[in-house]
Amino acid sequence: MLKIYNTLHRKKEIFKPIKKGKAGVYTCGPTVYNYAHLGNLRTYIFADILVRTLRYNKYKTKWVMNITDVGHLTSDADEGEDKLEKGALREKKSVWEIAQFYTDVFKKDIKLLNIASPDIWCKATDHIQEQIDLIKRLEKKGVIYKTSDGIYFNTSKIKDYGKLAGMDLENIQAGKRVCLREKKNPTDFALWKFSPKNKKRQMEWNSPWGIGFPGWHLECSAMSMKYLGEHFDIHTGGIDHIPVHHTNEIAQSETATGKKFVNYWMHGEFLVIDKKGKMAKSGENFIILKKIIKKRFNPLSYRYLCFLTHYRKQLQFSWEALISAQNALNNLYEKFFNLGKKIGKVDKNFQEKFITLINDDLNMPLVMALLQKVFNSNIKDENKKATVLEFDKILGLNFNKVERKTVPKIIIDLAEKRLKARKEKNWNLSDKLRDDIEKKGYIIEDIFQDKYIIKPKIN
């Protein structure tokens, strides 16, 4: 039986799908005004493992992920600039260009990390009418009100607001979390924001309440319900979504439909870097996938690193940890290659243990320990190979693409020239030759001052 941790009830629960043999999963996708950092990408690796596990358990899984390309303001208090508008100003491009560029980058990043593509991508700007229709339903319920800057949801109208986050509403003082201004309650949130009267936005639409754009929380409710129904199985995201974004999704969705919105809420913990706290899109702790690739890391080494810590625990990032992960992954590839070409049968004993671990709330650290036991076991090499490939249906580390080739003479010559440049402390030439070697499909690892290893690059 598959057990997953449900944030709503603060405990692990047996997964019971709404429809037998099927699972609907919605993942909060990126706000495409900037690059996704490694902390963001950790959340999508966790969602990928969840979906792979559901499918491994024979659930026909429909996975939906949104692209936030409008409405996400710089403040959870419904104030500040739209992040897309701010990005456009920063890069002197249109908001549409910004959204498309960072959407493309994000999709490339998840492909490099071997994260499966969702069954449905849905953009907020493609679903404006659905969002307007949802506000109309809420209007009929009598839970919205108008201010000078938009249409707001009145959280005092529902009894269980904040149940996901365990909020103590009585102790939330007006002005403590947000400046009230025209809000009736500090937790009220925008459903529709009016365009500034003295400024034309690049993204704005007509609505029954005035020209403007939808609030960030609205899109996820409207699009998830369109593609998965008004009541679906699993909703995933980062833990930073719990107190505001996901709390507001529940409030507006369940008020509109009168039904339970989602059965299981799953959240991935932060990636933290040294003593700088959680990784965020500001400051020195903002590291993107492109940066680790430039430093000649296999992006799958970051995927491997994520597996060493449970998704519900904070992951400490350091370059030293990533180096260790890459070395460990390369060692596994080497061991796998040495098993030979023949593929035997999956070892049932190891497979049963594997299923038990992944079905225990995606316990990847113990799965990785079990993988090492497979390599170190005394079962036949051909059966080891089959078992590792079976595990890789979840791991996604591309063991099936591992191959070793005879290193061509041109690569050896370049490596020797690079060694000579290093001895002469010609670091610019040394770096250039390393890049030339990598472009030809190989990586070079320095062992000692005059020793190195050349390996095929595994993408």
N, C-alpha and C positions, 0 to 999 in steps of 0.2 A: 504494500500500500504506500502510495506517495503521501508524505507528510510535508507541509509547508508552514512557515511561520506567518500568522495572520496578524498584522499590526492592529487591526480593529479590536481583536480580543487579547492581544499581548501573549499569544501562546501558539505552539505548533498544533496544527489540526490536520486530520486526514482529508485529502482533497476529494470532494464529492462534486462532480460536475453537474450543472443544471440539466444538461442533456447527456444521456448515457453515451460514453465513447467519444464525446466531443469536449473541446475546451476553447473558450474565447479569452484572449489576452490583449490588453491595451497597455502600451508603454508610452509614458510621457516623453516625447522626442525633444530635439534641440530647438532653442531659439536661435535662428540663423542670422545673427548680427555679428558673430565673431567665431573663431575656431572653437571647437569642443576641446576642453583640456583633458588630461589623463584621468582626473577624477570623474568627469562626465562619462568618459568612455568606460570606466570601470562599471558604472551602472548598466550600460548596454551589454557588457560582457556577461554580467549577472542575468540580465533578461534573456540573453541568448542561451545560457545554460539552462534556464528554466524551460524555455520553449523546446530545446533539444531533449530535455528530460521528459516533458509531457509526451512528445512524439515517440520517444524510446519506450514509454509505457503504453504505446498504441492509441493514444488519444489523437483524434483528428483535430489538429489545433489551427485556429485562425488567429493570426498575430497582426495587430494593427498598431502603427506608430504615427504620431502626428509630427508635422513640421510647423513650428510657431513662427509665422512670418508677419505677424501684426499683433498689436495689443498688449505685448508684455512690457510694462512700464519699468522704469529703473527703481521703483519703490513698491513694496507690497502694500503700501498705504494708498495705492491708486493715485499717486502723484509722480511728478517727474516726467521725463521724456520717454516716448516709445523707444525701445532699444533699437529697433530697425531704423527709425528716423535718426537716432543718434549715430548709428553706424554709418549711415549714408553721409551724414555731415562730416564725420571723421575721415572718410575715404573719398569724399567728393564724388560720389556715385549716386545713382537713384536707389531708392529702397528696393526696387524690384531687382536691380543688378546685385545689390548686397545679398538679398535673400537667395537668389539663384547661385551665386558664387559659393556661399557658405553651406548651402544645401549640397552642392556637388562635392565640396571638400569633406563634409561629414559622411556622405555615402562612400567616398573613397576610403576614408579612415576605417569605417566599420568593415569594409571588404578586406583591408590590409590586416585587420585583427581577426579575420575569419568569423565575423559575426554574421549570421544568416540574415538575408534581407527580409523584412516583414512581408507578409502577404499583401498588406495594403498600406501604402503611404498616403497620408491625407494632410493637405495644407489648409491652414486657417482661412486664407484668402479665397480658397475654392469653396468654402462652406459658410459664406456670410448669411445666406438666406436661412440655412438651418439654425444658425445662431439667433437670428431675428425671430424665427418661429418659436424658439425655446423661451425667449423673453416674453413673447405674447402669452405663452402658457402660464408663465409665472405671474404675468399681469392679471390674468383671470383668477389666479389664486389669491390675489390681494397682498403680495409680499414684496412689491417693488415701490419705489418712490423716486421722484425727480428732484434733482438739485440743479444749480446753475451750470455744473460741469458734466452731468451725466445721469444715467439711470442706475439706481442702486438696489441691492437685495437687502431687505430688512431682516437681519439675523434674529432679532427678538421675536419674530413671528413663529419660529420653530423651537420645539422643546429640547431637541437633542443636538443642537448645533455644537460642533467641537468634539463630538464623541470619538472621532478617530485620534485626535491629539490628546484627549483626556483633559480638555480645558476646564478650568474653574471660572466660569463666566462671571460669577458674582464678584470675584476679586480682580477682574480686569477693569481697571479704572479708566474712565474717559480721558484720553490724552496721554496715557502711559505708553501705549504701543503706537498710536497714531494721533495726529492732530485731527480733532473731529470736524472742524469747519462746519459744513452743512449736514454731515452725517448724523443719523439718529443714534447710532451705537458704534463703538470703536471697532467692532468686528464686521460691520457692514462693508460690502465690496461692490465694485463697479461691474455692471453687466454691459453697459454701453457708455462710451465716453464721447462727449460732443467735441467736434473740432473747434480749436480756438477761433474766436470771432475775427481776430486781427491777423490770422495766419492760415494759409491753405496747406493742409497736409498732402503728402504724396499718396497716402492710402486713406481714403474716406469713402463712405457709402451713405446713401439715403436710408432712412428708417422711419417708422411711424413716430418716433420721438425727436427726430432731428438728424442732421448730417453728422457723421462721426465714425466710430470704429468699435468693434467688440472688445470686451474685457478679456484678459488672458484666460481666466478660469472657465469662461463660457465655452471656448472652442473645444476643450477636451470632453466636456459633457455632450455637446451636440454631435461631435464626430464619433465618439465611442458608441453612443446609442444608435447612431445611423448604421454603423457597420457591425455592431455586436448585439444590438437590441437594448431595450431599456433596463434589462437585468442581465448581467453577464458574470463570468467566473472570476477573472483575476485582473487586477490593475497594478502595474509596477511603476517605480520611480525612485528617486533619491530621497533620503530621509528629510532633506530640507523642504520637500513638498508637503510633509505631513501637516504642519500647523496652519498653513494658509491655503495653498493651491488645492491639495486634495480634500481638505476640510470643506472648502467652498464648492468643489465639484459635487461632493455628497449632498450638501445643503440644497443646491439649485436643482440637481437631478431628482432627488427623492421628493422634493416639494412639487416639482412639475409632474412627476408620474404617479406619485402615491405608492411607489414600489421601492423595495430595496434596490440600491444601485449596483453594488459589487459585493460578491461573497468573500473574496480574499484580497487583502491589500498587502503588497510586498514591497519592501524598501531596502535599498542598498546603502551601506554606511559610507562615510566620507573617506577620501584619500587624503592623508595628511603628509606634510613634507617637513622633515626635521622638526624645528621648534616654531615653524611659521604658521602652524595651524592648518585648517582645511585648504585644499587647493581651490582657488577661485580665480575669476577672470580679472584679477587686479594684483599688482605687486609681483614679487620675485617668484612666487610659487605657482605661476601660471605656465605649465609645461604642456606643449601640444605634441601629438604623435610625430609630426614632421621633424621636430627637434630631436627626438630619440633616433629617428631614421638617419638624420644628418650625422649623428654621432656613431653611425654604423651599427646600430642595434637592429636585429630582426624584430619587427613589431610583435611577432608571436612570443617573444621573450617577455613582453609586458603582459600578454594574456596569461602566460605561465606564472608570472609573478602574482597576478590577481588570484590564481588558484591556491596559493599558499596561505591565504587568509580567508576565513569565512566571510561571505558577502555582508553579514550583519555585524561584522566587527571592523573597526577602523584599520585601514591598511597604511602602514608607514612606508613612504616612498623615499628612496635615496638612490643615487647613481650606483653606489656600491651594491645595493640590493638588486638593481637591474643587471649589473654585470654578473653577479652570482646566478641570477635567473637565466641569463643567456648562456653562461657556461654549463649550467645544469641541463638546459634544453639541448645544447649541442652534444653533450655526453649521451643523452637519451637517443638522439638521432644516430649517433655513432654505434650505440649498442643495438639499435633496431636494424641498422644496415648489416651489422655483423651476424644477424640471425639467418642470413641467406635469403634466397629468392622464393623458396617454397612456402606456401601458406597452408597450414594444417587446420585443425579444428579449435574452436574457442573452448578454453578450459572452463567447464561448468562450475567448478568450485569457486574459481576467481570471479566468474561472471555473477554468481549469486551474491558474493560479498560486494561486488561493484554496485549492483542494483540496490542492495540494502543501504549503501552509503549515499548514492545520489538521491534515493527516495527519502532520506532523512534530512529534509530541508537543504538539499544540494550541498552536501558536506564535501566540498572539493579538497580541502587539505588532507582528509583521510583517503580520498580517492587517489591523490598524488602519491601518498605513502604506499597504497596498495599497488599502484603502477610499478613502483620500485621493487616491490616484492615479486611481481610477475617477472621482471627482468632477472632478478636474483634467484628465482626458483629453479628446480631441477626438472621441470617439464620440458618436453621436446622443443627445440628452437622453433620449429614450424608452428607449433601450437602457441608458443609465446607470441609469435608474430600475429597470428590470428586473434589472440586475446587482446593484444595492444591495439590492433585495428578496431576491435569491437569497442574498447574504451574510448577510442578517438572519435566515435560517433557523437560523444558528449564533449570530450576535451577540445576537439577542433584544432589540434596542433599539427595537422597535416603530415602524420607519419607516412601516409600513402604516397607522399611526394618526395620522400627521402631517397636520394641516390648519390652515389659517389662516382666521380669521373676521374680518369687520369688527368693530372694537371698538365695543360699544354705548355710547351716550351716557352711560348711568348709570355705566359704568366710568370713562369719561373724567372725569365730574364728581367721582367719588370720588378719582381720581388728583390732580385739581386741588386738592381740599380737603386731601389729604394733603400736597401740595407746600406749601400755605399753612401747615399745621401744622408742617412741618419748618422753614420760614423763621422761624416764631415759637418754635421749639425746644420745641414741645409734643410730646415724643416718645411719650408714652402714646397720644395721639390718632392720631399718625402710624402707630404700630404697629397700632392697632385698625383704621384705614382700610386698611392693607396686608392685614390678615387678612380684612376684608370683601371686598376685591377678589379675594383668592385663593379664598374660598368661592364666589364667582360664576364661577370657572373661569379666572381670569387671574393672571399674575404681573407684578410691576412691578420693573424693574431701574433703579437710580439710576446715571446716567452722570456727570453733573456736579451741582453744587449745585442748579441749577434745571432740569435736564434728566433725562428718564426715558424708558424704553421699556416699553410694555405688550405682553405676549405671551400667547397662549393657554397655559393650563397643560396639559402633556402628562403623563398618568398612566401 
